[in-house]
Amino acid sequence: MKRYSKITLKNIAESLGISISTVSRVLAGKSEKYRISTKTAERVRLEAQRTGFHPNQIASALRLKRTHTIGLIIPDISNPFFAAIARQVEMEAAKRGYFIILCDSRDSTDIEIEYIALLQARSVDGMIISPVGTSGEHLIALRNAGVPVVLVDRFFPDLPIPYVTSENRSGAFDAVTNLVNHGHRRIACVRGIFGSSTADERLHGYREALKQHGISFDAKLVAGDDFSYDSGYTATKKLFSTASSAPSALFSQGILITFGILKALEEMHISIPEDVSIISFDDHYYTAFLSTPLTTVAQNKESIGEHAVKLLFRQFNRGVDKVTEGVLIPTTLVERNSVGTLQKTLKKFGRDKPSVSKRNRCQNKNKITNERV
């Protein structure tokens, strides 16, 4: 191919033997709208990459009223779950010729609102947001302004905003059922933020599993108030403050919570799974390489990121009001070594021995039986 000092859409079109409009539509992320085949779209993207084609973003933005940028707001970039989603969103956007502006709201609604205003001022074409608060009024205002928005992980069921999240309720149900099947009945739940859809749905799944297996819900076995390491640490110390009432198993609602749990258990010299069993919501490659590999509820982070970008581009092509659906991504229970049988746990805390009153009743019963003989 002839080398050009400046590669243009026309150069790429001539090289591939297709029209300039087809090249333009592919690089503008409109392949689906104009029913351009996946094969053709991929050829265009590869040729643009090979030749080092860079569109004039300023001219393009003025002409198409597009900046080819997407705002991504997540609660905590240090959380491996959100970091993985951010990476997938960036990759999916890049395939369509878009760039990401990444913002960390640090689990603050005020900071989230500030970033939304900043992104609007930069005229991003759309936003993907994992909201942190319990109210979505500012998100409705954004959508009413005609800005395409997709919520990830956390969402508001009463708002007509498309979202992508894991099947949190069923994932929690499977985790607690696994603990019950190992004989555990005193199962604690270390939860995330009150009022957030993920924490609430996982708590629902926890309670449903207990109910289905005839185990009464005990509010004293639910601790924690956010998805942080500190919350997991503090909640665990509280749950094990009294040995006689300590749980035999823990269901953690998030991986950072789990790290706090593990630290607290280590300080109290409580071993996993010999003394207590644990299942954590969310999985990461290093959970398999801990001293005791963790049983986890794995979320498909790649699929969440991919579907979020697809929903956003669907709004670009069809309009904001035409896309309101939610997408639930299935979870997978990954069994490793952090769940043991109940009997071993009971021996640690001496709960396999009957209480004094129970021993007295047993002795009296034996005495009466002997007398009758």
C-alpha positions as CSV (number, residue, x, y, z in Angstrom):
1,M,0.0,0.0,0.0
2,K,1.2,3.5,-0.8
3,R,2.4,5.4,2.3
4,Y,0.6,8.7,3.1
5,S,2.0,11.5,5.1
6,K,-1.4,11.8,6.7
7,I,-3.8,8.9,6.6
8,T,-7.4,9.8,5.9
9,L,-10.8,8.0,5.8
10,K,-10.4,7.9,2.0
11,N,-7.1,6.1,2.2
12,I,-8.5,3.4,4.4
13,A,-11.6,3.0,2.2
14,E,-9.5,2.7,-1.0
15,S,-7.2,0.1,0.7
16,L,-10.1,-2.1,1.7
17,G,-12.2,-1.5,-1.4
18,I,-15.2,-0.1,0.6
19,S,-17.0,3.2,0.8
20,I,-15.8,6.2,2.9
21,S,-19.1,6.3,4.7
22,T,-18.7,2.7,5.8
23,V,-15.3,3.4,7.2
24,S,-16.6,6.6,8.9
25,R,-19.5,4.7,10.5
26,V,-17.4,1.9,11.8
27,L,-14.9,4.3,13.4
28,A,-17.8,6.3,14.9
29,G,-19.2,3.2,16.6
30,K,-22.2,3.0,14.4
31,S,-21.7,-0.5,12.9
32,E,-24.8,-1.9,14.6
33,K,-27.0,1.0,13.6
34,Y,-26.1,0.7,9.9
35,R,-26.0,-3.1,9.9
36,I,-22.3,-3.3,9.0
37,S,-21.0,-6.8,9.3
38,T,-18.7,-7.7,12.2
39,K,-16.1,-8.9,9.7
40,T,-16.1,-5.6,7.8
41,A,-16.0,-3.6,11.0
42,E,-13.0,-5.6,12.3
43,R,-11.2,-5.1,9.0
44,V,-11.7,-1.3,9.2
45,R,-10.5,-1.1,12.8
46,L,-7.4,-3.2,12.1
47,E,-6.5,-1.1,9.0
48,A,-6.9,2.1,11.0
49,Q,-4.7,0.7,13.7
50,R,-2.1,-0.6,11.2
51,T,-1.8,2.7,9.4
52,G,-1.8,4.8,12.6
53,F,-5.0,6.6,11.6
54,H,-6.1,9.3,14.0
55,P,-9.3,11.2,13.3
56,N,-9.4,15.0,13.8
57,Q,-11.3,14.8,17.1
58,I,-12.0,18.6,17.2
59,A,-13.5,18.7,13.7
60,S,-15.3,15.5,14.3
61,A,-16.8,16.7,17.5
62,L,-18.0,19.9,15.9
63,R,-19.5,18.1,12.9
64,L,-21.1,15.1,14.7
65,K,-21.6,16.7,18.1
66,R,-19.5,13.8,19.5
67,T,-16.3,13.9,21.6
68,H,-15.7,10.1,21.4
69,T,-15.2,10.1,25.2
70,I,-17.1,8.2,27.9
71,G,-17.1,9.1,31.6
72,L,-16.6,6.2,34.0
73,I,-17.3,6.8,37.7
74,I,-16.5,4.0,40.2
75,P,-16.6,4.0,44.0
76,D,-13.1,2.6,44.7
77,I,-10.3,2.1,42.1
78,S,-8.3,0.1,44.7
79,N,-11.1,-2.5,44.8
80,P,-10.1,-5.3,42.4
81,F,-13.7,-5.8,41.3
82,F,-14.1,-2.2,40.1
83,A,-10.6,-2.1,38.7
84,A,-11.4,-5.2,36.5
85,I,-14.6,-3.6,35.3
86,A,-12.8,-0.3,34.4
87,R,-10.3,-2.3,32.4
88,Q,-13.0,-4.1,30.5
89,V,-14.9,-0.9,29.8
90,E,-11.8,0.8,28.5
91,M,-11.1,-2.2,26.2
92,E,-14.6,-2.3,24.8
93,A,-14.7,1.5,24.3
94,A,-11.4,1.4,22.5
95,K,-12.7,-1.2,20.0
96,R,-15.3,1.4,19.0
97,G,-12.9,4.3,18.8
98,Y,-13.8,5.8,22.2
99,F,-11.7,7.0,25.1
100,I,-12.4,6.8,28.9
101,I,-12.2,9.5,31.5
102,L,-11.9,7.5,34.8
103,C,-13.2,9.0,38.1
104,D,-13.0,7.6,41.6
105,S,-15.9,8.8,43.8
106,R,-14.3,7.3,46.9
107,D,-17.7,6.0,48.0
108,S,-19.0,9.6,48.4
109,T,-22.2,10.8,46.8
110,D,-21.0,14.4,46.9
111,I,-17.8,13.5,45.0
112,E,-19.9,11.5,42.5
113,I,-22.1,14.5,41.8
114,E,-19.0,16.7,41.4
115,Y,-17.5,14.3,38.8
116,I,-20.8,14.1,36.9
117,A,-20.8,17.9,36.6
118,L,-17.1,17.8,35.5
119,L,-17.9,15.2,32.8
120,Q,-20.9,17.2,31.6
121,A,-18.6,20.2,31.2
122,R,-16.3,18.2,29.1
123,S,-19.2,17.1,26.9
124,V,-18.6,13.4,27.2
125,D,-20.9,11.4,25.0
126,G,-22.2,9.2,27.8
127,M,-21.5,8.0,31.3
128,I,-21.1,4.6,33.0
129,I,-21.6,5.0,36.8
130,S,-21.5,2.7,39.8
131,P,-23.5,4.9,42.2
132,V,-22.7,5.0,45.9
133,G,-25.7,6.6,47.6
134,T,-29.2,5.5,48.4
135,S,-30.9,8.1,46.2
136,G,-30.7,8.5,42.5
137,E,-32.2,12.0,42.0
138,H,-29.1,13.4,40.5
139,L,-29.0,10.5,38.0
140,I,-32.5,11.2,36.9
141,A,-31.6,14.8,36.3
142,L,-28.7,13.6,34.2
143,R,-30.9,11.3,32.1
144,N,-33.6,14.0,31.7
145,A,-30.8,16.2,30.2
146,G,-30.5,13.6,27.5
147,V,-27.2,12.2,28.6
148,P,-26.9,8.4,27.9
149,V,-26.2,6.7,31.3
150,V,-25.6,3.1,32.3
151,L,-25.3,1.9,35.9
152,V,-23.0,-0.9,36.9
153,D,-23.0,-3.2,39.9
154,R,-25.3,-0.9,42.0
155,F,-28.6,0.5,40.6
156,F,-32.0,1.8,41.7
157,P,-34.9,-0.5,40.8
158,D,-37.4,2.4,40.7
159,L,-35.4,4.4,38.2
160,P,-35.8,3.9,34.4
161,I,-32.0,3.8,33.9
162,P,-30.4,0.8,32.2
163,Y,-28.0,-1.2,34.4
164,V,-25.7,-4.2,34.5
165,T,-25.1,-6.2,37.7
166,S,-24.5,-9.7,39.0
167,E,-27.3,-12.0,40.2
168,N,-26.5,-11.0,43.7
169,R,-29.5,-12.7,45.4
170,S,-29.0,-16.1,43.8
171,G,-25.2,-15.9,44.4
172,A,-25.7,-15.2,48.1
173,F,-28.3,-18.0,48.3
174,D,-25.9,-20.5,46.8
175,A,-23.1,-19.5,49.2
176,V,-25.2,-19.8,52.3
177,T,-26.7,-23.1,51.1
178,N,-23.2,-24.4,50.7
179,L,-22.4,-23.6,54.3
180,V,-25.7,-25.2,55.5
181,N,-24.9,-28.3,53.5
182,H,-21.7,-28.5,55.5
183,G,-23.7,-28.6,58.7
184,H,-23.5,-24.9,59.7
185,R,-26.5,-23.2,61.2
186,R,-25.0,-20.3,63.0
187,I,-24.0,-18.3,59.9
188,A,-23.0,-14.7,60.1
189,C,-23.3,-12.2,57.3
190,V,-20.8,-9.3,57.0
191,R,-22.6,-6.9,54.8
192,G,-21.9,-3.8,52.7
193,I,-23.5,-0.4,52.5
194,F,-27.0,-0.1,53.9
195,G,-29.5,0.8,51.1
196,S,-27.2,-0.2,48.2
197,S,-28.7,-2.7,45.8
198,T,-25.8,-5.1,46.0
199,A,-25.7,-5.3,49.8
200,D,-29.5,-5.5,50.1
201,E,-29.8,-8.2,47.4
202,R,-27.1,-10.3,49.0
203,L,-28.7,-10.0,52.3
204,H,-32.0,-11.1,50.8
205,G,-30.3,-14.2,49.3
206,Y,-28.7,-14.9,52.7
207,R,-32.1,-14.7,54.5
208,E,-33.9,-16.8,51.8
209,A,-31.3,-19.6,52.2
210,L,-31.7,-19.6,56.0
211,K,-35.5,-19.7,55.7
212,Q,-35.5,-22.5,53.1
213,H,-33.4,-24.7,55.4
214,G,-35.5,-24.0,58.5
215,I,-32.9,-21.7,60.2
216,S,-34.3,-18.6,62.1
217,F,-32.8,-15.3,61.1
218,D,-30.8,-13.7,63.9
219,A,-30.1,-10.0,63.4
220,K,-27.2,-10.2,65.8
221,L,-25.4,-12.3,63.2
222,V,-25.5,-9.5,60.6
223,A,-22.6,-6.9,61.0
224,G,-20.7,-4.4,59.0
225,D,-21.8,-1.1,57.3
226,D,-19.8,-0.8,54.0
227,F,-17.6,-2.7,51.6
228,S,-14.3,-1.7,53.1
229,Y,-11.4,-3.6,54.8
230,D,-12.0,-1.7,58.1
231,S,-15.7,-2.6,58.2
232,G,-14.8,-6.3,57.7
233,Y,-12.2,-6.2,60.4
234,T,-14.4,-4.4,63.0
235,A,-17.5,-6.5,62.3
236,T,-15.5,-9.7,62.8
237,K,-14.1,-8.6,66.1
238,K,-17.7,-7.8,67.2
239,L,-19.1,-11.2,66.1
240,F,-16.4,-13.1,68.0
241,S,-16.3,-10.9,71.1
242,T,-18.2,-13.7,72.9
243,A,-16.9,-17.2,72.2
244,S,-20.2,-18.9,73.2
245,S,-22.2,-16.9,70.7
246,A,-19.6,-16.8,67.9
247,P,-20.7,-18.0,64.5
248,S,-19.4,-21.2,63.0
249,A,-19.4,-19.7,59.5
250,L,-19.1,-16.4,57.8
251,F,-20.6,-15.1,54.5
252,S,-18.8,-12.0,53.4
253,Q,-20.5,-9.6,50.9
254,G,-17.3,-8.4,49.3
255,I,-13.6,-9.1,48.8
256,L,-12.3,-6.1,50.7
257,I,-14.6,-7.0,53.5
258,T,-13.0,-10.5,53.4
259,F,-9.5,-9.1,53.8
260,G,-10.6,-7.3,57.0
261,I,-12.2,-10.5,58.2
262,L,-9.0,-12.5,57.6
263,K,-6.9,-10.0,59.5
264,A,-9.2,-10.1,62.5
265,L,-9.3,-13.9,62.5
266,E,-5.6,-14.0,62.4
267,E,-5.2,-11.7,65.4
268,M,-7.7,-13.8,67.3
269,H,-5.8,-17.0,66.4
270,I,-8.9,-18.4,64.7
271,S,-8.1,-20.8,61.9
272,I,-9.9,-21.4,58.6
273,P,-11.6,-23.8,58.1
274,E,-10.7,-25.7,61.3
275,D,-12.3,-23.1,63.6
276,V,-14.6,-21.1,61.3
277,S,-15.7,-21.5,57.7
278,I,-15.9,-18.6,55.2
279,I,-17.3,-17.8,51.8
280,S,-16.6,-14.5,50.1
281,F,-18.7,-12.8,47.4
282,D,-16.4,-11.9,44.5
283,D,-13.3,-13.8,43.3
284,H,-9.9,-12.8,42.2
285,Y,-6.9,-14.8,41.0
286,Y,-5.0,-14.5,44.3
287,T,-7.9,-16.0,46.4
288,A,-6.8,-19.4,45.1
289,F,-3.2,-18.8,46.5
290,L,-3.9,-17.7,50.0
291,S,-2.7,-20.0,52.8
292,T,-6.3,-21.4,52.8
293,P,-7.7,-20.9,49.3
294,L,-11.0,-19.2,49.6
295,T,-14.4,-20.5,48.5
296,T,-16.0,-17.6,46.6
297,V,-18.9,-16.4,44.6
298,A,-17.3,-15.4,41.3
299,Q,-18.7,-12.5,39.3
300,N,-18.1,-12.2,35.6
301,K,-16.5,-8.8,35.6
302,E,-15.6,-9.0,31.9
303,S,-19.2,-9.6,31.0
304,I,-20.4,-6.7,33.2
305,G,-18.0,-4.3,31.5
306,E,-18.9,-5.5,28.1
307,H,-22.6,-5.3,28.5
308,A,-22.3,-1.8,30.1
309,V,-20.6,-0.5,27.0
310,K,-23.1,-2.2,24.7
311,L,-26.1,-0.6,26.6
312,L,-24.4,2.8,26.3
313,F,-23.9,2.5,22.6
314,R,-27.4,1.3,22.2
315,Q,-28.5,4.6,23.6
316,F,-26.2,6.4,21.2
317,N,-27.9,4.7,18.3
318,R,-31.5,4.5,19.4
319,G,-31.9,7.4,21.9
320,V,-31.9,7.6,25.7
321,D,-35.6,6.9,26.2
322,K,-35.5,3.7,24.1
323,V,-33.1,1.8,26.4
324,T,-34.2,1.2,30.0
325,E,-33.6,-2.6,30.5
326,G,-31.4,-4.2,33.2
327,V,-29.0,-7.0,32.6
328,L,-28.3,-9.7,35.3
329,I,-25.0,-11.6,34.9
330,P,-25.0,-15.1,36.5
331,T,-22.5,-15.9,39.3
332,T,-20.5,-19.1,39.9
333,L,-19.7,-20.7,43.2
334,V,-16.0,-21.6,43.2
335,E,-15.4,-24.2,45.9
336,R,-11.9,-24.3,47.5
337,N,-10.7,-25.1,51.1
338,S,-12.2,-22.4,53.3
339,V,-15.4,-24.3,54.2
340,G,-15.2,-27.2,56.8
341,T,-17.7,-29.3,58.6
342,L,-19.6,-28.0,61.6
343,Q,-18.3,-30.6,64.1
344,K,-14.7,-29.4,63.8
345,T,-15.8,-25.8,64.5
346,L,-17.8,-26.8,67.5
347,K,-14.8,-28.5,69.1
348,K,-12.8,-25.3,68.9
349,F,-15.3,-23.3,71.0
350,G,-16.4,-26.2,73.2
351,R,-20.0,-26.0,71.9
352,D,-20.1,-29.7,71.3
353,K,-20.5,-30.2,75.0
354,P,-24.1,-29.9,76.4
355,S,-24.8,-26.9,78.7
356,V,-25.0,-27.4,82.5
357,S,-28.8,-27.4,82.5
358,K,-28.9,-29.9,79.6
359,R,-26.4,-32.2,81.4
360,N,-28.6,-32.1,84.5
361,R,-31.7,-33.0,82.6
362,C,-29.8,-35.9,81.0
363,Q,-28.6,-37.1,84.4
364,N,-32.0,-36.9,85.9
365,K,-33.5,-38.7,83.0
366,N,-31.0,-41.5,83.4
367,K,-31.6,-41.7,87.2
368,I,-35.4,-42.1,86.7
369,T,-34.8,-44.8,84.1
370,N,-32.5,-46.7,86.4
371,E,-34.9,-46.5,89.3
372,R,-37.7,-47.9,87.2
373,V,-35.5,-50.8,86.2
